[in-house]
Amino acid sequence: MKSYGLLLLATSASAFQTTTVPAVRSAPLQMAAASEAAAGAAITPNAAIKVAANGMSLLKPIFAAEASLQAAVLGGLAKVDPDEVKAAIEFEKKANGVLIYTYGLSPFSSEALSILDMSGYPYKNIELGAEWFLLGGEESQTRVELGKAGDGDFGTSLPKIFVGGECIGGCAELVNLVEEGKLDETMKKAKVSKKGAAANKPNFLSMFS
């Protein structure tokens, strides 16, 4: 009888125990949190590349003269039409919110691409060639035309970056935007959104599904 009473008491006590239910976070909120975390990640440019990129500006006149000579020789041999090259550049500028022209072996191009990757913004990369001395006729003429962007203030060296169709310069200028905290502002003005921004935006109704 005593054992039966203890059993009954234990059963009654268990009926009043609180069951802890693990909190379930909805998928949209998880995606939004992940997006916020990625957006908050700091972009850290390479200091050595930055110094070298700024130093390249001193060589603009030499590079400009070399680029024009190369385009005249190789472009002439290949019978490249400068107007067609201009039209191709304009088309790419209008078709892409962020556009970058690069060299495959250039550390400045690699650094700019790395920064854009870390920023989370979508972009199109057009690689003209491995380096300037390996360009063909059309690519050489493209280099000359790109040198005219931004009223020629950024020279003929690559990378050359366009945001919303406007040239913002090359690697050094991109680094400056990052360090001054103006990259997001520049992208916003050009109406460029980060990758997956629309998909990751939580839907109010989906929180209750």
C-alpha positions as CSV (number, residue, x, y, z in Angstrom):
1,M,0.0,0.0,0.0
2,K,2.9,2.3,0.9
3,S,4.5,1.6,-2.5
4,Y,1.3,2.3,-4.3
5,G,1.0,5.7,-2.5
6,L,4.6,6.7,-3.5
7,L,3.9,5.7,-7.1
8,L,0.7,7.8,-7.2
9,L,2.5,10.8,-5.8
10,A,5.3,10.6,-8.4
11,T,2.8,10.3,-11.2
12,S,0.9,13.4,-10.0
13,A,4.1,15.4,-9.8
14,S,5.2,14.5,-13.3
15,A,1.9,15.8,-14.7
16,F,2.9,19.3,-13.6
17,Q,6.4,19.3,-15.0
18,T,7.2,22.0,-17.6
19,T,8.3,20.7,-21.0
20,T,10.9,22.9,-22.7
21,V,10.3,23.2,-26.4
22,P,13.3,24.2,-28.5
23,A,12.8,27.6,-30.3
24,V,12.5,27.2,-34.0
25,R,13.7,30.0,-36.2
26,S,12.0,30.5,-39.5
27,A,14.1,30.1,-42.6
28,P,13.5,33.6,-43.9
29,L,14.8,35.1,-40.6
30,Q,17.9,32.8,-40.7
31,M,18.6,34.0,-44.3
32,A,18.2,37.6,-43.3
33,A,20.6,37.2,-40.3
34,A,23.2,35.5,-42.5
35,S,22.9,38.3,-45.0
36,E,23.3,40.9,-42.3
37,A,26.4,39.1,-40.9
38,A,28.0,39.0,-44.4
39,A,27.2,42.7,-45.0
40,G,28.9,43.6,-41.7
41,A,32.1,41.7,-42.5
42,A,34.9,44.2,-42.9
43,I,36.6,44.6,-46.3
44,T,40.4,44.7,-45.7
45,P,42.4,45.9,-48.7
46,N,46.0,44.8,-49.2
47,A,48.1,47.7,-47.9
48,A,51.1,46.9,-50.1
49,I,49.0,46.7,-53.2
50,K,47.4,50.0,-52.3
51,V,50.8,51.8,-52.1
52,A,51.9,50.3,-55.4
53,A,48.6,51.2,-57.1
54,N,48.9,54.8,-56.0
55,G,52.5,54.9,-57.3
56,M,51.4,53.7,-60.7
57,S,49.7,57.1,-61.3
58,L,53.1,58.7,-61.8
59,L,53.6,56.5,-64.9
60,K,50.3,57.5,-66.6
61,P,52.0,59.5,-69.4
62,I,54.4,56.7,-70.3
63,F,51.6,54.0,-70.2
64,A,49.3,56.3,-72.4
65,A,52.0,56.7,-75.0
66,E,52.8,53.0,-75.1
67,A,49.1,52.0,-75.2
68,S,48.5,54.3,-78.2
69,L,51.5,53.0,-80.1
70,Q,50.5,49.4,-79.4
71,A,46.9,50.0,-80.5
72,A,48.1,51.7,-83.7
73,V,50.4,48.9,-84.7
74,L,48.3,45.8,-83.6
75,G,45.0,47.4,-84.2
76,G,46.1,48.5,-87.7
77,L,47.3,45.0,-88.5
78,A,44.0,43.5,-87.3
79,K,42.0,46.2,-89.0
80,V,40.2,47.0,-85.8
81,D,37.4,49.6,-86.0
82,P,37.7,52.0,-83.1
83,D,34.0,52.8,-83.3
84,E,33.0,49.2,-82.9
85,V,35.3,49.0,-79.8
86,K,33.6,52.0,-78.3
87,A,30.1,50.6,-79.0
88,A,31.1,47.3,-77.3
89,I,32.3,49.1,-74.2
90,E,29.1,51.3,-74.1
91,F,27.0,48.2,-74.4
92,E,28.7,46.4,-71.5
93,K,28.4,49.6,-69.3
94,K,24.7,49.8,-69.9
95,A,24.1,46.0,-69.4
96,N,26.0,45.7,-66.1
97,G,25.6,47.7,-62.8
98,V,29.2,47.0,-62.0
99,L,31.7,46.3,-64.7
100,I,35.4,45.7,-64.4
101,Y,38.1,45.3,-67.1
102,T,41.2,43.4,-65.9
103,Y,44.4,41.6,-66.7
104,G,44.7,38.0,-65.6
105,L,48.2,38.3,-64.1
106,S,47.9,41.8,-62.7
107,P,48.0,42.0,-58.8
108,F,46.0,45.2,-59.0
109,S,43.3,43.5,-61.0
110,S,43.3,40.5,-58.5
111,E,43.0,42.9,-55.6
112,A,40.1,44.8,-57.1
113,L,38.3,41.5,-57.8
114,S,38.9,40.4,-54.3
115,I,37.4,43.6,-52.9
116,L,34.4,43.3,-55.1
117,D,33.9,39.6,-54.0
118,M,34.1,40.7,-50.3
119,S,31.7,43.5,-50.9
120,G,28.9,41.1,-52.0
121,Y,27.9,43.2,-55.0
122,P,27.4,41.4,-58.4
123,Y,29.7,42.4,-61.2
124,K,30.9,41.4,-64.6
125,N,34.6,40.9,-65.2
126,I,36.0,41.2,-68.7
127,E,39.6,40.0,-68.9
128,L,41.4,41.7,-71.8
129,G,44.4,39.4,-71.5
130,A,47.1,38.1,-69.2
131,E,49.0,41.4,-69.3
132,W,49.2,44.5,-71.5
133,F,52.1,43.2,-73.6
134,L,50.1,40.1,-74.5
135,L,47.1,41.9,-75.9
136,G,45.8,41.5,-79.4
137,G,44.7,44.3,-81.8
138,E,41.1,44.6,-80.5
139,E,42.1,44.3,-76.9
140,S,44.8,47.0,-77.4
141,Q,42.3,49.4,-78.9
142,T,39.9,48.6,-76.0
143,R,42.6,49.5,-73.5
144,V,43.1,52.9,-75.3
145,E,39.3,53.6,-75.2
146,L,39.1,52.7,-71.6
147,G,41.9,55.2,-70.9
148,K,39.5,57.9,-72.0
149,A,36.9,57.1,-69.3
150,G,36.6,59.6,-66.6
151,D,38.0,62.3,-68.9
152,G,41.2,60.3,-69.0
153,D,42.0,61.0,-65.3
154,F,42.6,57.3,-64.6
155,G,45.0,56.5,-67.4
156,T,45.2,53.4,-69.5
157,S,46.2,50.9,-66.8
158,L,43.9,48.2,-65.6
159,P,41.7,47.4,-63.8
160,K,39.1,49.9,-64.9
161,I,35.9,49.8,-62.9
162,F,32.4,51.2,-63.9
163,V,29.5,51.6,-61.5
164,G,26.2,52.5,-63.0
165,G,28.0,53.2,-66.3
166,E,30.3,55.8,-64.7
167,C,34.1,55.1,-64.3
168,I,35.2,55.2,-60.7
169,G,38.8,54.5,-61.6
170,G,40.9,51.4,-60.8
171,C,42.3,49.5,-57.8
172,A,43.5,52.6,-55.9
173,E,40.2,54.4,-56.3
174,L,38.2,51.4,-55.2
175,V,40.4,51.0,-52.1
176,N,39.8,54.7,-51.3
177,L,36.0,54.2,-51.5
178,V,36.2,51.2,-49.1
179,E,38.5,53.0,-46.6
180,E,36.3,56.2,-46.7
181,G,33.2,54.1,-46.2
182,K,31.7,55.3,-49.5
183,L,31.4,52.1,-51.4
184,D,27.9,51.2,-50.3
185,E,26.8,54.8,-51.0
186,T,28.2,54.7,-54.5
187,M,26.5,51.4,-55.2
188,K,23.2,52.7,-53.8
189,K,23.3,55.7,-56.0
190,A,23.8,53.4,-59.0
191,K,20.9,51.2,-57.8
192,V,23.1,48.2,-57.4
193,S,22.0,45.7,-54.8
194,K,24.0,43.0,-53.1
195,K,23.8,39.4,-54.3
196,G,20.6,37.7,-53.0
197,A,19.3,40.9,-51.4
198,A,15.7,40.4,-52.6
199,A,15.7,36.7,-51.9
200,N,17.0,37.1,-48.4
201,K,14.5,39.8,-47.5
202,P,12.1,38.3,-44.9
203,N,8.5,38.1,-45.9
204,F,6.2,39.2,-43.1
205,L,3.6,36.5,-43.8
206,S,6.2,33.7,-44.0
207,M,7.1,34.3,-40.4
208,F,3.8,32.7,-39.4
209,S,3.9,29.7,-41.8
